[in-house]
Amino acid sequence: MEKTGDAQSCQNKSEEDIPKSSPFDFVIKQFQGKRSSSGKRKEQPSAIQKFFSGFDFGKSEGKERQETEETLKNNCRADDQSEKENLPVEDESSQLISEAESPSGEQRFNQFMQKLGKKPNSKNLDLNNCALSAADVTELASLLPFLPELEEISLSWNGCVGGTLKTLTAQLHHVNLLKVLRLNNCRLSAEDVTSLGEAFEIVPQLEELDLSWNSNIGGKLSLLTKKLRKGCKIKLLKITDCNLTAKDGESLAEILNVLPNLEVLDLSINKHIGCSMKVIAQDLKNVPGLKELNLHMCGLKQDSLQGLDAALQHLTALRKLDISCNKEIGGGFKDSTAHLASLKNLEVLDLHQCCVTEEDVAVLSQVIPLLSSLRELNLSWNKNIGVSSDPLLGRLRFLPKLKSVAISNCGLGEESFSALAEAALHLPELEILDLSWNKCVGGNLKLLLGALKLATEIQVLRLSSCNLVAEDLALLSTYNMVFTSSRGASAHRPQFRRDLFHVLSTFLDKSNEKMENTALFFPEIIFILLKAGCPEHAQCKD
């Protein structure tokens, strides 16, 4: 019994040494065990846990709180680790799904071009006259990062480009291989011109810039030119019909010294720029590689022509010079051709509608025959060409490389026409001859056609409103037969047929011959039409 009592006493003593736990502690521990074993994301301690954590159920208050805090911290660490393991997998999965669903940059570009009815080309973006909207320009700008090989952008004849160009230029740094930018007739604003100027630094390879037919550029060209820096690679600059002012001309002159590679400068149809032409001409010496200078309808005057002539001594590489439709330079050639003759590489000279005087013709008769490389000469609409006693047309014989001669409405007389016909004997490469609106041709065509038999390359003969008579048509019939037999069915024959039809229609409409005289040669007319329309009829005259 004593032993039993002692054992009971020891058991009671042992139970007193073990800390007592409440039933709530048991419930909480069971709940916590389930959370840690699940491996899933745990929730924050519940309100019940927070409530009972403040009570002492057989433990000291400090020890109980310490155990609870440690347990919560461990659970939070497990939660965080679970989130780190699970979330990236979910994000990667959703990202892969998103990438699979969204089109690539190349696909977007192809879709954009197909929408506009254009064939995609990663190097040449041709969107001329595509009725682009402002939204289209914005979308195009977003596609530039996917076109790193792009070299040409043509957005001409899209009026909505104006006012939105900044959106596009902001992305040009993605296409730093860009060489050609054409923005003809895009209604560019002052803001567009400014943003374009700022883009020059990020397209260092740009070689061609065409801003023609944007009238709002007038008076604002300096916003563009002041951004150009020395060493610019631009080779072609076209600013046709942009309403340029004299001040714009001065701004243009200032940048010529930073365009050492310039080869083509087109300022045509800017009537007010002539006032600053002397300033521009002085700086043309900075572009010695210039090959084409177009000053058509620029309001040039005699003093402008003198300044230009002084500049020509520095432009030995010039291939084309167009100063046509500048009526006020008439009478100025006699003092302004000293250096024109030095242009040994000049191939195209356009002087049509310049109101040249007889004194001018006398000077040009001495200078033009010295241009040994000349291939195209246009003297049209200068009536003194035909009435001058100086044999300008006769001296064309010294230019055997001539391929095109335009002398329409030049007031030719029988003497000058005979001189031309004689010169034609020495022009074997002649392809185009325009004698329209010269009344003396009528009845004298045989003088010319005899010479043109030797011009085996002739393709176009224009005789509009030349007072042709029936005998001229008969000669044309013979000439057409010779042409057919010597040239055959060449690739150029369709052009000749079109001009022949035009000659015949002009004759039928404006001939001064009586109808009965025309009727005598009506079979010849039918024969010409048959041969012109169907070469196999050439041998079927009978």
Stockholm file with secondary structure:
# STOCKHOLM 1.0

chainA/1-542         MEKTGDAQSCQNKSEEDIPKSSPFDFVIKQFQGKRSSSGKRKEQPSAIQKFFSGFDFGKSEGKERQETEETLKNNCRADDQSEKENLPVEDESSQLISEAESPSGEQRFNQFMQKLGKKPNSKNLDLNNCALSAADVTELASLLPFLPELEEISLSWNGCVGGTLKTLTAQLHHVNLLKVLRLNNCRLSAEDVTSLGEAFEIVPQLEELDLSWNSNIGGKLSLLTKKLRKGCKIKLLKITDCNLTAKDGESLAEILNVLPNLEVLDLSINKHIGCSMKVIAQDLKNVPGLKELNLHMCGLKQDSLQGLDAALQHLTALRKLDISCNKEIGGGFKDSTAHLASLKNLEVLDLHQCCVTEEDVAVLSQVIPLLSSLRELNLSWNKNIGVSSDPLLGRLRFLPKLKSVAISNCGLGEESFSALAEAALHLPELEILDLSWNKCVGGNLKLLLGALKLATEIQVLRLSSCNLVAEDLALLSTYNMVFTSSRGASAHRPQFRRDLFHVLSTFLDKSNEKMENTALFFPEIIFILLKAGCPEHAQCKD
#=GR chainA/1-542 SS CHHHHHHHHHHHHHHHHSCCCCHHHHHHHHHHHHHHHHCSCCCCCCHHHHHHTTSCSSSCHHHHHHHHHHHHHHHHHHHHHHHHHHHHHHHHHHHHHHHHHSCCHHHHHHHHHHHTTCCCCSSEEECTTCCCCHHHHHHHHHHGGGCTTCCEEECTTCGGGTTTHHHHHTTGGGGTTCCEEECTTCCCCHHHHHHHHHHGGGCTTCCEEECTTCGGGTTCTHHHHTTCCTTCCCCEEECTTSCCCHHHHHHHHHHGGGCTTCCEEECCSCTTGGGGHHHHHHHGGGCTTCCEEECTTSCCCHHHHHHHHHHHTTCTTCCEEECTTCGGGTTCGGGSCTTGGGCTTCCEEECTTCCCCHHHHHHHHHHGGGCTTCCEEECTTCTHHHHCSSCTTGGGGGCTTCCEEECTTSCCCHHHHHHHHHHHTTCTTCCEEECTTCGGGTTTHHHHHHHHTTCTTCCEEECTTSCCCHHHHHHHHHHHHHHHHHHCSCTTHHHHHHHHHHHHHHHHHHCCSCHHHHHHTHHHHHHHHHHHHCGGGGGCCC
#=GC SS_cons         CHHHHHHHHHHHHHHHHSCCCCHHHHHHHHHHHHHHHHCSCCCCCCHHHHHHTTSCSSSCHHHHHHHHHHHHHHHHHHHHHHHHHHHHHHHHHHHHHHHHHSCCHHHHHHHHHHHTTCCCCSSEEECTTCCCCHHHHHHHHHHGGGCTTCCEEECTTCGGGTTTHHHHHTTGGGGTTCCEEECTTCCCCHHHHHHHHHHGGGCTTCCEEECTTCGGGTTCTHHHHTTCCTTCCCCEEECTTSCCCHHHHHHHHHHGGGCTTCCEEECCSCTTGGGGHHHHHHHGGGCTTCCEEECTTSCCCHHHHHHHHHHHTTCTTCCEEECTTCGGGTTCGGGSCTTGGGCTTCCEEECTTCCCCHHHHHHHHHHGGGCTTCCEEECTTCTHHHHCSSCTTGGGGGCTTCCEEECTTSCCCHHHHHHHHHHHTTCTTCCEEECTTCGGGTTTHHHHHHHHTTCTTCCEEECTTSCCCHHHHHHHHHHHHHHHHHHCSCTTHHHHHHHHHHHHHHHHHHCCSCHHHHHHTHHHHHHHHHHHHCGGGGGCCC
//
